[in-house]
Amino acid sequence: MLNYLNDIGNTDIFSVFISAEESRLDKTLLTAHQGFVLPHAYEEKHYQQLIVKLGDIIDAHRFENVEVHFPVTTSAIAILAFGLLRQLSKRLPARALSLHVWDGKIEDVLYRQEFSSLRQSTAASTTARLADELKLMMDNPEIPFRFRFDTPFLFYFWHTIFETTYHFVRPELMRRNHHCPFFERLLARSVAIDAECIKSQDKKTLMMLMKITGIDGGIFAVLKTYMAPGTLMLNYSEANYHKRAADYAGLKQYEADFVTHFAQVCVQDPRLGQHAQKVVHCAASASSYRQTFISAGDDKNLRYEAQCSLFLLHALGCLPQRLAGFPDLYLLAFPAARVAHYLLHEAPEFASSQKFLALLQAVGCNTEPLYARETSTLMRKTLCEEAQETLLIKMESSLGDCMFALAAVKQLHLQRQVPITFMTRHAYVPLAQCCPWVDKVIALEDKANHALMDYCAQETRRNQKFCEQLHIVSHQHQIDACLKSVGLTAEPGSLSMTLDLSQQDVSRVTQFFVEHQLGEENIVLLHGNIGDPNRTWSGENWNALAEQFIATGWRVIAIGSTNNKYAETQVCTFENGQVINAVDRFSIIETIALMRRCQLLVATDSGPVALAGASDIGIVALYTIVPGDRRIAYRHGELGWNALCINLKCRYGHCMSLSMDAQFCRKVLHSNIQMRRLNDWCPLGDVDGEQARYACITRYPAERLFKEITTFIGSPAFIRQGG
């Protein structure tokens, strides 16, 4: 806005504003001075429409140069700008585009502080990878953008492509960072956002800004009353609540409780001192928050300001000398000596409080902040102390991953001796309930009902996600990778899976054996899964394998489920009438009971192979993108006990880890490493064409597999499980 005001009168410049607060702006005045306002809505469809609209405006005016202003925050408006730039880069040369990228929220400053904690080598590789990735995505607009764990730092690399000026609060903090090369480049292109940025403007600019934002004489008269002696302005930000509600489904239901408690601290805490009047500042806040603050204190001494930012109040000479409150970007931009007290939402032991405390100390705050302890207070009212002490383990992946996570939970419980709550998909809840090392199981689909516990566990570092993508692509066994993420290791002898089915009704399995006259003969379970293309063996091969088992006297049972996490997952149809169809017949628990009564399982790398780890059944598994020694079960103190891993690979080896190799993706595949489902990952197909895609498994014949199986079951490595 200040850039626009400073350029008024220059007929060569046309400005477009995109704002969710467009109704507050004086559009008539803006239009008279070559300004145009577009409404902003948080919808992907709306973004595409905006990008088209902006493109049309640029084309219609035949602009030779375009300047784009947006936050470094990976927020909705930044993603919109990203999409716009990807389109504009196809129409205009890079030299025609210039960017102004600014801090959008206090977390941006915190992210920069956190970056300093990275090891030098990690920081160097991360910056190189993200810079390359941003360029790749700008050069290839058809590549979809997806959020991931390191997305917050992606938008610090615009200067590698376009002329860019960064506008940061407290940029001097970057000088203290030991990752000098990266931050020196940022500093060279940075302008400080400080409390004087509006006040330093001339009177005409200030008058125009007041008119555009609707600050008339009546409102200004009210603002001047804030300068009365003995006034304290309490800064309050709703952004923290909005962020928590976005990150933790279900937490919004407690928002009124949080605000009420924070308001009581602001208005009633004696540490803030006695004041003739307190003005609670929260620009553009909802009226419900205003009422909460009014209800928390004495109406006569409490005022509420929702019209102007702290910067504008300061520029207008309406900002009291004494400030206090939550350290958002505005308050942080004032000298620390100007702030009587900083107020933090949570208790000192919360991770967010510790991050803010470190930041405040870095900017020169020498006094202990006030802690509102919102969540801790609410937890004491709603949850028992035991629930506050439990470890929360989340598993958001598939069936096999759930088994690996439960094996890791066993070690976590044994080594830490703490109660564990396990959160997984609803379909896997009965499985987790059979794990004797889990104290409580919660379905992910119900996590909104446990949002307070979820958030508190995250903040107090009592939560962990097991079997995330980084565990899955690890060079360790997946169980070991999970344990490593919580700082633990375990000997192979202690990693066997333990599930207690004694309280489960598995009578249908017994009935199934009676129904099909199954006894002491050899029984093989075939899991002809049609799922991830890079782990799917053809129906022709499965049928040929079944024929060979039947010809040698084995009873064959087809197992599997067509009701899976991924809708496209199905099971192949067997044509031989002697194959007993148990597809969709049994639950997960019953399938384990079935495995405990059979002699052999043949499957591709899938959930049933991991389930078999809770039995003594012989296992033959086909592995492609990952080698078998990273997935096969630990049993009887041994990795791969009573199991045969068929490792299939092409010239790229077991290629899953390559999906996270930035250099490989860039140089070989001319793509990026954005995290995605790995179900169709096949670098051979990308390089050699569709005829070679998934060749490692599609070209492996049933005859060869049966020969391997025959050798295995005839060797000492095969231990026949009793029926």
JOFEN-V344358 format. One record per pair of residues at least 12 apart in sequence whose ideal C-beta (glycine too) atoms are under 7 Angstrom apart, sorted by the first residue. I is the first residue (numbers start at 1). J is the second residue. D is the distance in whole Angstrom. If there is no record, write none. Layout:
# JOFEN-V344358
I_J_D ; I_J_D
This chain:
# JOFEN-V344358
1_209_7 ; 2_201_7 ; 4_35_6 ; 5_205_5 ; 5_208_5 ; 5_209_6 ; 6_205_7 ; 8_33_5 ; 13_34_7 ; 14_34_5 ; 14_61_6 ; 15_34_6 ; 15_35_5 ; 15_36_7 ; 16_36_5 ; 16_38_6 ; 16_54_7 ; 16_57_6 ; 17_35_7 ; 17_37_5 ; 18_38_5 ; 18_40_5 ; 18_50_7 ; 18_77_7 ; 19_37_7 ; 19_40_6 ; 20_40_4 ; 21_284_6 ; 22_37_5 ; 22_39_5 ; 24_213_7 ; 24_214_6 ; 25_37_6 ; 25_212_6 ; 25_213_7 ; 26_211_6 ; 26_212_5 ; 26_214_7 ; 29_211_6 ; 29_212_6 ; 30_212_7 ; 38_50_6 ; 38_53_7 ; 40_77_7 ; 42_76_5 ; 47_80_5 ; 47_83_6 ; 50_80_6 ; 51_83_5 ; 51_84_5 ; 51_87_6 ; 54_84_6 ; 55_87_6 ; 64_96_6 ; 65_96_5 ; 65_98_7 ; 66_88_6 ; 66_92_7 ; 66_96_6 ; 66_97_5 ; 67_98_5 ; 67_100_7 ; 68_81_6 ; 68_84_7 ; 68_85_7 ; 68_97_7 ; 68_99_5 ; 69_100_4 ; 70_101_6 ; 71_102_6 ; 71_103_7 ; 71_104_3 ; 72_101_5 ; 72_102_7 ; 72_103_6 ; 72_104_7 ; 72_108_6 ; 72_155_5 ; 72_156_6 ; 73_104_3 ; 73_105_5 ; 73_108_5 ; 74_147_7 ; 74_151_5 ; 74_152_5 ; 74_154_7 ; 74_155_7 ; 75_104_6 ; 78_155_6 ; 82_145_7 ; 85_97_7 ; 86_138_6 ; 86_141_4 ; 87_141_7 ; 89_138_5 ; 90_141_7 ; 94_161_6 ; 94_162_6 ; 97_162_5 ; 98_162_6 ; 98_163_4 ; 99_158_5 ; 99_162_5 ; 99_164_4 ; 100_165_5 ; 100_167_6 ; 101_155_7 ; 101_158_6 ; 101_164_6 ; 101_166_5 ; 102_167_4 ; 102_193_7 ; 103_167_7 ; 103_168_5 ; 103_169_5 ; 103_193_6 ; 103_329_6 ; 105_239_6 ; 105_329_7 ; 106_327_7 ; 106_328_5 ; 106_329_5 ; 106_332_7 ; 109_169_6 ; 109_170_6 ; 109_332_7 ; 109_359_6 ; 110_355_5 ; 110_359_6 ; 111_152_5 ; 111_153_6 ; 112_173_7 ; 112_174_7 ; 113_173_7 ; 113_358_7 ; 113_359_6 ; 115_153_7 ; 115_179_7 ; 116_177_4 ; 116_178_6 ; 116_179_6 ; 120_179_7 ; 123_179_5 ; 123_182_7 ; 126_150_7 ; 127_182_5 ; 129_662_4 ; 130_150_7 ; 130_153_6 ; 130_154_6 ; 130_157_6 ; 131_157_4 ; 131_160_5 ; 132_662_7 ; 132_666_6 ; 133_672_5 ; 134_154_6 ; 134_157_5 ; 134_160_7 ; 134_161_7 ; 135_160_7 ; 135_161_6 ; 136_666_7 ; 136_672_5 ; 137_672_6 ; 138_161_6 ; 143_672_6 ; 146_674_5 ; 146_675_7 ; 146_676_7 ; 148_674_6 ; 148_675_5 ; 156_186_7 ; 159_185_7 ; 159_189_5 ; 164_189_6 ; 165_189_6 ; 165_191_6 ; 166_186_6 ; 166_189_5 ; 166_190_4 ; 167_191_5 ; 167_193_5 ; 168_190_5 ; 168_192_7 ; 168_193_6 ; 169_193_5 ; 169_329_5 ; 169_332_6 ; 169_333_5 ; 170_332_6 ; 170_363_6 ; 171_187_6 ; 171_190_5 ; 171_192_5 ; 173_362_6 ; 174_186_6 ; 174_187_5 ; 175_187_7 ; 193_333_6 ; 194_333_5 ; 195_311_6 ; 195_314_6 ; 195_333_5 ; 195_334_5 ; 197_311_6 ; 198_311_5 ; 198_312_6 ; 198_315_4 ; 199_314_6 ; 199_315_4 ; 206_315_6 ; 215_307_7 ; 215_308_7 ; 219_307_6 ; 223_308_7 ; 223_313_7 ; 223_316_6 ; 223_318_4 ; 224_318_6 ; 226_279_5 ; 226_318_5 ; 226_320_6 ; 227_318_6 ; 227_320_6 ; 228_276_7 ; 228_277_6 ; 229_276_7 ; 230_275_5 ; 230_276_3 ; 230_277_7 ; 231_275_6 ; 231_276_6 ; 231_277_5 ; 231_279_6 ; 231_320_4 ; 232_272_7 ; 232_275_4 ; 232_278_5 ; 232_320_7 ; 232_322_5 ; 232_324_6 ; 233_279_5 ; 233_281_5 ; 233_319_7 ; 233_320_5 ; 233_323_5 ; 234_266_5 ; 234_278_6 ; 234_279_7 ; 234_280_5 ; 234_281_7 ; 234_324_5 ; 234_325_5 ; 235_281_5 ; 235_310_7 ; 235_323_7 ; 235_325_3 ; 235_326_6 ; 235_328_7 ; 235_330_7 ; 235_331_5 ; 236_266_7 ; 236_280_6 ; 236_281_6 ; 236_282_4 ; 236_325_6 ; 236_326_6 ; 237_282_7 ; 237_326_5 ; 237_328_4 ; 238_282_6 ; 238_285_6 ; 238_289_6 ; 239_328_7 ; 240_345_6 ; 241_255_5 ; 241_258_6 ; 241_259_7 ; 244_455_7 ; 248_451_5 ; 248_454_6 ; 248_455_5 ; 249_447_6 ; 249_448_4 ; 249_451_6 ; 250_447_7 ; 250_448_3 ; 250_449_6 ; 250_451_3 ; 251_451_4 ; 251_452_7 ; 251_455_6 ; 254_378_6 ; 254_452_6 ; 257_378_5 ; 258_374_5 ; 259_289_6 ; 259_292_5 ; 260_292_6 ; 260_296_7 ; 261_372_6 ; 261_374_5 ; 261_377_6 ; 262_345_6 ; 262_372_5 ; 262_374_6 ; 263_292_5 ; 263_293_5 ; 263_296_4 ; 264_296_5 ; 265_343_7 ; 265_370_7 ; 265_372_5 ; 266_280_7 ; 266_343_7 ; 267_293_7 ; 267_296_5 ; 267_297_3 ; 267_302_6 ; 268_296_7 ; 268_297_6 ; 269_370_6 ; 271_341_7 ; 271_370_6 ; 272_324_6 ; 272_341_6 ; 277_301_5 ; 277_303_6 ; 278_301_6 ; 278_302_6 ; 279_303_4 ; 279_305_5 ; 279_320_7 ; 280_293_5 ; 280_302_7 ; 280_304_5 ; 281_305_5 ; 281_310_7 ; 282_306_6 ; 283_306_6 ; 283_307_7 ; 283_308_6 ; 283_309_5 ; 284_306_6 ; 285_306_5 ; 290_304_5 ; 290_306_7 ; 309_330_6 ; 310_330_4 ; 310_331_7 ; 311_330_6 ; 322_340_5 ; 323_338_6 ; 323_339_5 ; 323_340_7 ; 324_339_6 ; 324_340_5 ; 324_341_4 ; 324_343_7 ; 325_343_5 ; 326_343_5 ; 327_342_5 ; 327_356_6 ; 327_360_6 ; 332_363_7 ; 336_363_5 ; 336_364_4 ; 336_365_5 ; 341_369_7 ; 341_370_5 ; 342_360_6 ; 342_365_6 ; 342_369_4 ; 343_369_7 ; 343_370_5 ; 343_372_6 ; 344_356_5 ; 344_369_5 ; 344_371_5 ; 344_372_7 ; 345_372_5 ; 345_374_5 ; 346_371_7 ; 346_373_7 ; 346_374_6 ; 346_375_6 ; 346_459_6 ; 347_371_6 ; 347_373_4 ; 347_376_5 ; 348_371_6 ; 349_460_6 ; 350_459_4 ; 350_460_6 ; 351_459_5 ; 351_461_6 ; 352_459_6 ; 353_371_6 ; 357_369_7 ; 375_455_7 ; 375_456_6 ; 375_459_7 ; 378_452_7 ; 379_452_6 ; 379_456_6 ; 382_452_6 ; 383_453_6 ; 386_419_7 ; 387_453_6 ; 388_456_7 ; 389_419_7 ; 390_419_5 ; 390_420_7 ; 390_421_5 ; 390_439_7 ; 391_418_5 ; 391_420_5 ; 391_462_5 ; 392_421_5 ; 392_423_6 ; 392_453_7 ; 392_454_7 ; 392_457_4 ; 392_462_6 ; 392_463_4 ; 393_405_7 ; 393_409_6 ; 393_420_6 ; 393_422_5 ; 393_423_7 ; 393_464_6 ; 393_466_6 ; 394_423_5 ; 394_463_7 ; 394_465_5 ; 395_424_5 ; 395_466_5 ; 395_467_5 ; 396_444_6 ; 396_465_7 ; 397_467_5 ; 398_565_6 ; 398_607_6 ; 399_428_7 ; 399_607_3 ; 399_610_7 ; 400_606_6 ; 400_607_4 ; 400_609_7 ; 400_610_4 ; 401_467_4 ; 402_424_6 ; 402_428_5 ; 402_431_6 ; 403_497_6 ; 403_610_4 ; 403_611_6 ; 403_613_6 ; 404_467_6 ; 404_478_4 ; 404_479_5 ; 404_482_7 ; 404_610_6 ; 405_466_4 ; 405_467_5 ; 405_482_6 ; 406_432_6 ; 406_435_5 ; 406_497_7 ; 407_479_5 ; 407_495_6 ; 407_497_5 ; 408_466_6 ; 408_479_5 ; 408_482_4 ; 408_483_5 ; 409_422_6 ; 409_435_7 ; 409_437_5 ; 409_438_6 ; 410_437_4 ; 410_498_6 ; 411_483_6 ; 411_488_6 ; 411_490_5 ; 411_494_7 ; 412_486_6 ; 412_488_7 ; 413_437_4 ; 415_488_6 ; 419_439_4 ; 420_437_7 ; 420_438_6 ; 420_439_6 ; 421_439_6 ; 421_440_4 ; 421_442_6 ; 422_438_5 ; 422_441_5 ; 423_442_5 ; 423_444_6 ; 423_447_6 ; 424_444_6 ; 425_443_7 ; 425_444_5 ; 425_565_7 ; 426_443_4 ; 426_445_5 ; 429_441_5 ; 429_443_5 ; 430_587_7 ; 430_588_6 ; 430_589_6 ; 431_588_5 ; 431_589_7 ; 434_499_4 ; 434_500_5 ; 434_501_6 ; 434_504_7 ; 434_589_7 ; 435_499_6 ; 436_498_6 ; 436_500_5 ; 464_485_6 ; 464_486_5 ; 466_482_4 ; 467_482_6 ; 469_675_6 ; 471_485_7 ; 473_656_6 ; 473_657_5 ; 473_659_7 ; 473_660_5 ; 475_657_7 ; 476_630_7 ; 477_629_7 ; 477_630_5 ; 478_630_6 ; 478_631_6 ; 479_495_6 ; 492_634_6 ; 492_637_6 ; 492_638_6 ; 492_639_6 ; 493_637_4 ; 495_634_4 ; 496_634_5 ; 496_635_5 ; 496_636_6 ; 496_637_7 ; 497_613_5 ; 497_614_5 ; 497_633_6 ; 499_592_7 ; 499_614_4 ; 501_589_6 ; 501_592_7 ; 501_593_6 ; 504_589_5 ; 506_589_7 ; 506_590_5 ; 506_593_4 ; 508_586_7 ; 508_590_6 ; 509_586_7 ; 509_590_5 ; 509_593_5 ; 509_594_5 ; 509_597_7 ; 513_597_7 ; 516_580_5 ; 518_555_6 ; 519_723_6 ; 520_723_5 ; 521_555_6 ; 522_553_7 ; 522_554_5 ; 522_555_7 ; 522_599_5 ; 523_555_5 ; 523_557_6 ; 523_598_4 ; 523_599_6 ; 524_549_5 ; 524_554_5 ; 524_556_6 ; 524_599_7 ; 524_600_4 ; 524_602_6 ; 525_557_5 ; 525_559_5 ; 525_595_7 ; 525_598_5 ; 525_601_5 ; 526_542_6 ; 526_545_7 ; 526_546_6 ; 526_556_6 ; 526_558_5 ; 526_602_5 ; 527_559_5 ; 527_560_5 ; 527_601_7 ; 527_603_4 ; 527_606_6 ; 527_608_5 ; 528_542_4 ; 528_558_6 ; 528_560_7 ; 528_571_6 ; 528_572_4 ; 529_560_6 ; 529_569_7 ; 529_571_6 ; 529_603_7 ; 529_604_6 ; 529_606_5 ; 530_569_7 ; 530_570_4 ; 530_571_6 ; 530_572_6 ; 531_566_7 ; 531_569_4 ; 531_606_7 ; 532_679_4 ; 533_679_7 ; 533_680_5 ; 533_694_6 ; 534_624_6 ; 534_625_5 ; 534_679_7 ; 534_680_6 ; 534_681_6 ; 534_682_5 ; 534_694_5 ; 535_604_5 ; 535_605_5 ; 535_606_7 ; 535_624_6 ; 535_697_7 ; 536_604_7 ; 537_604_6 ; 537_622_6 ; 537_697_6 ; 538_698_6 ; 539_572_4 ; 539_573_7 ; 541_701_7 ; 541_702_4 ; 542_572_5 ; 542_574_7 ; 543_574_6 ; 543_575_6 ; 544_702_4 ; 545_602_7 ; 545_702_4 ; 545_705_6 ; 545_706_6 ; 546_574_5 ; 546_576_6 ; 546_579_5 ; 547_576_6 ; 548_702_7 ; 548_706_5 ; 550_576_6 ; 550_578_5 ; 556_578_7 ; 556_579_5 ; 556_580_7 ; 557_580_5 ; 557_582_5 ; 558_574_5 ; 558_579_5 ; 558_580_7 ; 558_581_5 ; 558_582_6 ; 558_583_6 ; 559_582_5 ; 559_583_7 ; 559_591_7 ; 559_608_7 ; 560_583_5 ; 561_584_6 ; 562_583_7 ; 562_584_6 ; 563_584_7 ; 571_583_5 ; 588_611_7 ; 591_608_7 ; 591_611_6 ; 592_611_6 ; 592_614_5 ; 592_615_6 ; 595_611_7 ; 595_612_5 ; 595_615_4 ; 595_617_5 ; 596_615_4 ; 597_723_5 ; 598_617_6 ; 599_617_7 ; 599_618_6 ; 599_720_6 ; 599_721_6 ; 600_617_7 ; 600_618_4 ; 600_620_7 ; 601_617_5 ; 601_619_5 ; 602_620_5 ; 603_621_6 ; 604_621_7 ; 604_622_5 ; 605_621_6 ; 605_622_7 ; 605_623_5 ; 605_624_7 ; 605_626_7 ; 605_631_6 ; 609_621_5 ; 610_633_7 ; 612_633_7 ; 613_633_3 ; 613_635_6 ; 616_642_7 ; 616_719_7 ; 616_721_5 ; 617_721_5 ; 618_642_5 ; 618_713_7 ; 618_718_5 ; 619_642_7 ; 619_643_4 ; 620_644_5 ; 620_646_7 ; 620_709_6 ; 620_712_7 ; 621_645_6 ; 621_646_7 ; 622_646_5 ; 622_648_6 ; 622_697_7 ; 623_645_6 ; 623_646_7 ; 623_647_5 ; 623_648_7 ; 624_648_5 ; 624_696_5 ; 624_697_5 ; 625_654_6 ; 625_655_5 ; 625_656_4 ; 625_678_7 ; 625_681_6 ; 626_654_5 ; 626_656_5 ; 627_647_5 ; 627_654_5 ; 628_645_3 ; 628_647_6 ; 629_645_7 ; 632_645_6 ; 642_718_7 ; 642_719_5 ; 644_708_7 ; 644_712_4 ; 646_705_7 ; 646_708_6 ; 648_696_4 ; 648_697_5 ; 648_700_6 ; 649_696_5 ; 650_684_5 ; 650_695_6 ; 650_696_5 ; 652_683_5 ; 652_684_6 ; 655_681_7 ; 655_683_5 ; 656_678_6 ; 656_681_7 ; 658_683_6 ; 659_673_7 ; 659_678_6 ; 659_681_5 ; 660_673_6 ; 668_683_7 ; 668_687_7 ; 669_683_6 ; 669_686_5 ; 682_694_6
